[in-house]
Amino acid sequence: MTTPSLINSPPRAGRGPADAPWFSEARYGLFIHYGLYSLLGRAEWAWNREEIPREEYGTLAARFTAERFDADALCDLAVRAGMRYVVLTTMHHEGFRLYATALSDFSTAKTAARRDLVAELVAAARRRGLRIGLYHSLNNWHDQPDAVAALEDPAAYARFIDATFARIRELVTRFNPIDVLWYDGWWPFNAEGWQAERMNAMVREIQPRILFNGRNGLPGDFATPEGHLGAPQPWRPWEACMTLNQSWGFHAGDHDWKSPAQIVDLLATAAQGRGNLLLNLGPRGDGSVPAESVQILETVGDWLARCGGEAIYDTEPFTFDLRERGDHRGDWSFHGPFTARKNNLHWLVRRWPGNELTFGGLAANVLSVQLLGDAGRPVSFRQEGTRVTLSGLPDRPPDSLCPVFRIVCDRPPALYQSGGLRVPRVPHPHYDPCPSDIQL
C-alpha cells in the first residue's frame, strides 16, 4: 500500500437522508468547544502552537475534573438563546475523548472526572427536543501512529486509518441516534486519503438518517463556512460556524466579545441565505461558562422571543448578487437587513433614523405594516410605486436591541435597485460591472 495523494480528486456530491429539511429550518445552533486545552486557557491549539512536550501535555488529564460542566445548564442556555440544536466536541485534535471509550485511556472516563460528558450532553439535549451534532476530529495528536507518521510511512498510515475508523464506528454506535456527525481536522489527507466514501458508508449503515458536514474531503450534506457567512452558489444547505469572541476553546485573555447586535446581524445574514448560524462558546477548564457568553446569548434569545424570531426562523432565500440580477430577490438598506417569508417582508432596523423610515425597490404592493413585539401594533405607511415610507414612528427605537417590522404584501416580496437613481430599462450590472473584491 502507498500513502494516498494529497491532491484533491473531484468530490462526489453528498446524498443526505430523507429528513434533511430540518437542518435548513434550524437556523441557530450552539457549538461547544471543551477539552484538556480548556485547563490551559490559551485556546484549543495550544499544544500545537506552543510545541508543548507530549508528556507535559498528557499530565493535564490528571487535573481534569469538569466539576462545573453541567449539560442540563448548557442545553437550557441553548433553549433560552432560541437555538434549535447543539454540537459538542467529542474529541478535538488533541485526541482527548469526552466520552467513555474502550479504545483509549485518554478520556474523561479515566480521569478524576469519571464521567461521560458526551452521554450527559446527548441526554440533556434529547430531553429538551434539541437536535444533536457530535464534532469529531479526524486528526489526532495523541494516539500513535499519528497523522504525521501516517503521512510519512505506508504501514503507519494503515494503522492510523484503521484506528480512525474504529473510533468513529464506536462513537456513532454508542450514541445512536444523533442528527449530525461533524467532521473536522482533516489534515493532512483529502477524501481519498481519509477513505471518505467508505467512512460515510460505514456511518450511514449504522445511522441511516445522520447528516455529514464536508470536512472529510467530500462535500457532505451541508457546507460549513468558518468565520464568515455566505450562502453557497448554487444554493445547498449550509451552516456558518462562528465564535462569540475570537477563540473556539477557552482563552483567558480573549475579551473581544461580539455584541448582541452583531449576533442579530449574523442571524439575519443566515436567514437571508436560508442557512444556519452555529455560534460557539468555550467553557473554562472546570466546565463553567464565562458570564459574557451567557449574557450575550440570553439577550439575543430574549429578542428572538420578543420580536425577532419571525424574521429569522423558517425564512426563504432573500439575497442579492453584486453583478447580476439573476433570480435573487433581496437588496440592502443602510438601516438594517431584510428577510422574507411567503408574502411577508421583514425589516430588521438596526440603525434607527427617527420617526420616518423609507425604502425603495419593492416589487409588490403593501397591504399592511406591523411593528413586531408591540402586540403587532399597526404602522402607518404610504406607497408610491416601488417606494414605501413608514410614518408616525417614535424618535427612539421601540426595541432596545433591534425593532422588526412585518410588511405584508400582495405577493412574495422582492427588492431591486441599482447603482443609478432609477433601474435601467436595458441589461445592466446590478452594482459592480466587473469582478469585485468586496465578496469573499
N, C-alpha and C positions, 0 to 999 in steps of 0.2 A: 504494500500500500504506500502511496506517496501522499505527502501533505497537500491538501487541495489548494488550488489557486486562490489568491486574494482578490483577483479581478472579478467584479460582479458579472455574472451571467444575466441575460434578460429575465426579470422577475415574472412569475406567474401570478395571475390575479387570485385574490382570496375568494373563498367560497363560504360565505357566512351562513349560519343556520337560519331556519325559517322565522324565528322570533327576533331577529336582529333589530327591527324598528325601535325597540325600547331604547336602544343606545342613542339614536338620533333625536329622541324626545327627552332624554335625561337632562341635558343642558348644563348641569352643575354637579361636580363631584369633589370629594375630599381625598387628597393624596397625603399619605403619612410616611415620612422617611424616619426610620428608627433603627438603631443598631449599636454596636460597640463604639463606633465613631461618635455617637451622641455623648458618651462619657468624656471624650476629649474636648468637645465644644468648639471644634475647628472645622466643621462640615464633614461630609461623607467621604471625601477623597484624601483625608489627612494621611493615611498610611502610605498612599502612593506619592502624594505631593511632597511629603516631608522625608520620604525614604526611611521610615521607621523600621528598625530591625524586626524580623519576623517574631523572634522570641519576645521582644519587648511588647509588640502589639498583642501577642497572644495572652499576655498577663491581664489584659483588660477584662477577659472573660471572668476572672476570679472576682472582679469588682462589680460585675453586672447583677443588680438585684431587681431592677424595674419596679421598685416598691410603689411608685406612684403612676405606673401605667394602668389606666382604667379604660378598658374597651367600651364599657357602657357609657362613660362620660364622653369619650371621643365620638361615639355614634349619636349620642344626644346632642352634642355640639353640631354635628353634621346636619341633623334634623332641624335644629334651631336656625342654622345658617341657610336653610332652604335647599340643601343638597339632596340628590337622589341616589348617590352611590358612593362607595368608599373603595380606595385602593391602598393596600398596605405592602410595604417592602418586606416580603418574607425572607429574602436574603439579598443584600446588596453585594457589590463586587468584593467586599472583604470576606465573603464566604461564611459569615456567622448567621446561622438559621434562627429565626424567631419561633420555631415550632419544634415539636418532638420528632426526631428522625432516628431511624435505625442505621443510617449511613454515615453518621459522624458524631463525635462527642462535642463538636464546636457548635453548640446550640443552647438556647435559653433553658432547655430542659436539663442540661448538665451543668448549669451554673448555680449560684446561690439563689437565683430566682425560682428555679424548679417549676417553671410554668411554660405552657404552650400559648404564646401571645397571639399567634395566628388563629388558633381554635377559639380563643376568647373573643377576638375581633369578629370572626365569621359568625359566631353565635349571637353576638350583640347586634350586628347588622341585620341578621335574619329576623330577630325579634322586632325590629323597627321597620321592616319592609324595605330596607335599603338593598340595592344591588351590590354585589361584591366582586371586586377585582383583586387578584393577587399578583403583585410585582415579583419577578424572579430574575436575577441576573444570570446570564449565560457564562460570562467571565467569572472567575473565582480565584482570588489572590491567595487563598489559604490552602486549599486542597492541593495535593501533589499527585501526578504532574499538573502544573498549572498551564494557563494558556500560552505562556512564553515557551515552556518546554514543548507543548503541543505544536507550536509553530516551527520549532527547530528540529523535531525528531518524529518521524512517522510512527514509531512504536509508542511514544508518549502521546501522540495525537489520538491513537486508537483507544488508549486507556482513558484519556481525558474525555473524549466523546461518549464512551460507554458510561462514565461516571455522571456526565451531564444528563444523559437520557434517564439514567436510573433515578437521579434526583428529581427530575421533572415528573417522571412517572409516579414516584412516591407522593409528591406534592398533590397532584390532581386526583390521585386515588384516595388520599387521606382527607382531602377537602373536596367532597363531591356531593352536590353540585356547587359550582361557582359560576359567575357570569362572564368574567374576563380573565384570561391569562396574559399578563402584561410583561412581555419580554423586555430585557434591557441588557446593556453590557455586551454587545455583540462583537467587540474587539477580540481577536484580530481576523475573524473569518466572515466570508459572505454566505449567502444561502447554501451554496454547495458545501462550503467548509463546515457549516453547522448542521448539514444534512436536514435542512429545514422542512422540506416536503415530508420526509419520514417523521420528523419531530411532530409536526402538526397533525399528521395522520394518527400517530400514537395517542396524542392527547384527545383528539376528537373521537377516537374509538372508545375511550374511557368516558368522555363527557361530550356527547354529540351536539349539545346546544351552546357550547362555550364559544366565546369570541376571542380572537387573537389580535394584538396590535402587530405592527410591521417591523419589529426590531430583532428578528432572527434572519433577516435578509430577504424575506418575502413581503409583499405589500400588506398582507394581513387583511382583516375585516374592517379596519379603520385606520386612518392616518393619524400620526402623533407629532405635530409640530411642537417643538420645545422652545420656550422662551419667547414665542411670538404667536399671533393668531392670524390665520388666513385659510379660507376655505379652499380645498383642492380644486383645480380646474382640469378636467371636468369634475364636477362635484362627486364626492363619495363620503360616507360617514367619517367624521374626524373629531379629534379631541386635542385641544391645546393644553399642555401641562405648564403651569406657571408657579413661581414661588411667591410667598407672601412678603418676603424681604428679598435678599439676593442669594440665599443659600437654601439647599434642599435639606440636608441634615443640620441639626442644631449648631449654630455658630454664636458663641457668647459675645463676639464683637460686632455682630451684624444687627444694626438698629435701623436699617434703611427700609422701613415698613411701607408697603403700599397703603394708601388711604382707602377708606370705604368708597369714596367717589371714584378712585381708579379701578376698584373691583367692579363697580357698576359699569364703567366703560368697557372693561374686559367682557363682562357678561353680555352687554349689548352687541359687541362685535361678534361674539359667539352666536348670539341669537340671529343676527343678520345673515350669518353664513350657515345657519342650521347645523351648528356644531356644539361641542361641549367645552366648558372650562373645567379642567381638573386642577384645583388650587391646593398647593402643598403647605403643610405645616410640619415642623421638625421638633418633636418633643425633646426635652432635656434628657440627660443621661439617666435620671431617676424615673423618667416617663411622664413627668409633669409637662403641661403645655404652657408656653410663655403667655402671660396675660395679654400682650398686644395682639397675639393671634386670636384669642378668644374675643376680644373687644371688636376687632375688625369683622370677624365672621358673624358675630351676633348683630352688629349694626346693619350689615348688608342683609342678613336674614330678616330682621325686622322690616326693612324697606321692601323686600320681596313680598312679605305677608301683607304689608300695609297697602302698597300700590304698584310695586314693580313687577310682581310675578306674571301678570297678564302680558306684559311686554317682553318677557324673557322666555317663559316656557312655551313649548309647542308652537313656535313661530315657523314661518316659511322663509326660504331664501330671499333676502332683500339687499343684495349687494350691488355694486356698480363697478364698471371697468374704466380705467383712465383713458383708454384709447378707442374702444369700440362700444357702440350702442348695444349690439347683440340682444340677448334676451334678458338682460339684467333689469330689475325693477326699481332698484334703490338709487339714492343720491345722498348728498350730505348737507349739513347745516352747521353754522357756527354755534348755534345754541345747544345742540346736542343731537344724538343719533335717532334714527327712525327704525322701527321694526314693523312687521306686518303679519297678520293672521286673518285669513279669509277676507272679509270686507273691511276689516279694521286696520287703520294705520295708527301706530303708537309713536308718540313723540316724547322722548326722554330728555327733558330740558335741563341739561347740566349747568348751563350758564344763563341765569335769569336776567333778561334785559329791562324788565319793567312791566307796565300794565297792558302792553300790547305785544303780540307775537305774530310774525308773518313768515310764511314760507311760500315758495313758488314751485312750479313744475309739476303740479298734481294732475295726473290724467284720470280723473274721476270726479264725481260730484259729491260734495259733503252733505250728509243728511243730518248729522248731529255731532256735538263735541261734548265730552265729559272729562272732568278732572278726577282721576282715579284717587282713591284713598280719602275722598271727601264725600262719601255716600254717593259717588257718581254725579257730583254737582254739575248741572248743565253750564256750558260756557257759551257766551255769545260769539258769533262768528259771521263773517261775510266772505263770499267767494266771488272773485272777478276773473273769469276764465280759469287759468291754472294757478292763480294767486289766491291764497287763503290767509285771512287775518283773524286772530283770536283777540277779543277785546274784553274790557271790564275786569281785568285781572289785577290782583294786588301788586303793590310796588315791590314787595319782597317775596321770595319764593315760598309757595304754600306748603312745601315739604322740605324738611331740614336737610335731606340728602339729595333727592332728585325728583321733582314733580314729573308726573306722567299724564299725558293726555291720550284719551281714546277718541280718534277721529273716525266716525262711522261713515263709510262711503257707499255708493250705489253699486259698486263692483270691486273686485280686488284692486287695491290701490297701486299705482306706480308713480314714480317721480322721475322727471328727466329735465335737466337743464344743461348748459354747456358753458364754454368759456366766453360766449358772447352774450349780449343783452337780450337776445331772442334766439330761439332754436332755428338754425338754418333750414331752409326748405330743400337743400341739396345734401348729398352724402358729405359727412364731416367727421373729424375726430371728436370724441367726447370731451376730453380735456387736453390730452397730450398727443401731438401729431407724430411723435417718434417714440421709440422705446424709452421708458422712464427709469431713473434710478430711485424714484420715490418708493415703488413697491419692492418687497423682498424678492 
